[in-house]
Amino acid sequence: MRSRWLISAFSRTLTLACSHPVHCRRFSSSATAAAATTAVAVKKVTKSNFEPALEDLRLRVREADFVAIDLEMTGITSAPWRDAFEFDRSDVRYLKVKDSAEKFAVVQFGVCPFRWDGAKGSFIAHPHNFYVFPRKELPVDGPSYEFLCQTTSIDFLAKYQFDFNACIHEGISYLSRAQEAEALQTLSSAYKDEFNNSLYNLEEHVEIPLLRTADLIFTERMKNRFHQWCDELIKSPAKNYRLEENSDSNKMQFQTVFFKMRPAVLLDGFSSHQLKLIRLVLRKHFKDLVYVRSVDENAMWKKIVVYTDSEEDKASLRKEVQEDLLRNTEARVRSAVGFRHVIDLLTSEEKLIVGHNCFLDIAHIYCKFFGPLPSSMVEFALAVHKNFPRIIDTRHLVNSSHVIQYLMKRSSKSLSSIFSLLCPRISSPSLHVASNSYVKVEVQADETGSSCFNSGAKHEAGYDAFMTGCVFAQACSHLGMKFELHSPSIDFSKNDKIQNYMNLLYPSWNSGTVIDLSTGIENPDSSYKRRYPQIVFSNIVLVWGFPSNIKPKDLKECVCKVFGPDSITLIFFVDSTAALIQFSKEDLVNEFLILKDNLESNDDPISVLHPLAKLLEGGNTHAANYETYRDICGSSISKVLFVDQAEAVGIRWKTKVENGSGETQKFASSSEITPGDNSPAVKQVIGKKNDPKRQSHHQVSCEDILDSLHASKLLFEKQVRSTR
């Protein structure tokens, strides 16, 4: 477990914008890639074989007793201070997870259905490894997808032979449910406008002035061509009559086709201006010809002139074209839904979903495939439970079971370590392990051939999903579950021992809590060993922007000199210039903030010699209560340093103090107040103008110090009383 007292190193991130596939060199190499622990056939699914793989998966999921999942992402945290800390309150912790899910992409999605086969006395597993890439598939206005890549995460994926070429070139795109609804509305509106402009209206008499000789010649020629076509059509209805019109380098063709069982002319090679002239000719000279624009199977607009024999036929044609446009819109959007069909399958079948340390995975699933993440943890939990009514987190299951903890002793809690310890016969088949509670698992390939199957390796989503399912099955056996008594299918939700772990997820590895998805309530985790004393968020002050050479012991020393040796219970450094200070009493929070503001607004000798002067050196130190930390974490902006983040969020005040009525006052130095700023939320503290010469220790007399001490004491006591 890495110390969080001071973070000096961080992973760089970069933004990747996605509009079209780009050619990129494969990052991974066989020399550095980790070999598979054991030969497990994992089905590789890309957009080229997605449709048949989805149909096969439908059958496997319907037959399954549970489905294990795993995700691979392009990063975890967009800034070091967004990492998971024990000092994170539940709302802050959720905001950090929300930020991660919104900023990074899912590049692999592992799905592994497990079915109990009573005849064989084993589980049958079907691991699938889906490559996912958020490609823009629809001609809808709006920016292309963007996501961050954390260099450590990309390097980690490359180390384990992640195929970036397959992801970018062959990855399956998707639309969330919210995006699908928006796309349907947008495309339907666009096609409706096209439809209204596609059928020419007999009552429309807007003339196009024919000022150019070329336009006059063209319209006359078109009139003759259509007359000729109609005459030939009447004489020989079955003849495929073609007339060609050559003009400069363009080749314009009249080709007889059938559209909606009606004779029609397919127009090809005409400019938009020429098409307008053709519509003018039709309106003035041909009552039985209708100009139509229709979308073909390649989403390309076709220009057609259709022959109708009555007004009723024209109305019928209009209705048919409109229905075609609607069907085309729905088909295009349905095709663009892509990988989300897998998520819809999992939600519709309501199978038990098993993941390992999967809170972030679930957040990604919601963000990518359902819609924008809710603003609060409770809303998120209840929304997830509505879509996935049964979820098991094997990390929580392993940590909370005394039986499994006894078997693991002090082993690592990583998935691969748990898999090797609990499932040795699967992870290392050559080893002979005697165990009465051993659960057999067989991997079964379908009949599509071996070309789609790879030998799985850890940190590949499909194989990690397989390992997760094996761990769950073995853990259930250790808890005393007898699978042979539940043939032909197993309902885990009705097993008393498994119910104790249902829908309980770790919000983060060091939260010390589990959240119940069925209620949205977060409770302490009895198995968690806390590194720090009890955290009281109302007793915490956030300080940032202080000199980077101040260490935790220096910060504690200068504060304790003022408020007493027992005034501080904890100090936690968010990064090198930001810290959370927990006082022993809640009253000390406002007293510290008031004193800080008092020292900064006065340049008297006591301010210069005060123990807190070291913390305030440089004039850039800010301070507030814990709610400000929450507000900063809630911003979508992500700067590397916390002090830059606070500035980017728009914090211009230096100190924020809450008075007894719950209202806040924000104090800023004169240099931070812009001319004309009359905001009631910011109060300028009037003090003497800073004079560097007056701050020299050599010019401070004993009398000055005594006078300043007395004046400062009176002012401090007055301000403290005003806040109570």
Secondary structure, DSSP 8 states (H G I E B T S, - for coil): ----S-------EEEEEESS---------TTTS---SS--EEEEE-TTSHHHHHHHHHHHHHH-SEEEEEEEES-S-SSGGGS--TT--HHHHHHHHHHHHHHB-EEEEEEEEEEEETTTTEEEE--EEEEB-----S--SS--EEEEEEHHHHHHHHHTT--HHHHHHH-B-B--HHHHHHHHHHHHHHHHHHHHHHS--TT--------SHHHHHHHHHHHHHHHHHHHHHHH-TT---EEEEEETTEEEEEEEEEETTEEEEEEES--HHHHHHHHHHHHHH-TTEEEEEEE-TTS-EEEEEEE-SSHHHHHHHHHHHHHHHHHHHHHHHHHHHBTHHHHHHHHHHT-EEEESS-HHHHHHHHHHHT-S--SSHHHHHHHHHHH-S-EEEHHHHHHH-HHHHHHHTT---SHHHHHHHH-HHHH-TTS----TT--EEEE---TT-GGGEEE--TTSHHHHHHHHHHHHHHHHHHTT--GGGG-S---GGG-HHHHTTBTEE-SSTTSSEEEETTTTEEEE-TT---SSS---GGGEEEEES--TT--HHHHHHHHHHHH-TTSEEEEEEEETTEEEEEESSTHHHHHHHHHHHHHHT--SHHHHHSTTHHHHTTS--EEEEHHHHHHHHTSS---SSHHHHHHHHT---SEEEE-TTS-EEEEE-GGG--TT---TTEEE-------TTTT-GGG--HHHHHHHHHHHHHHHHHHHHHH-
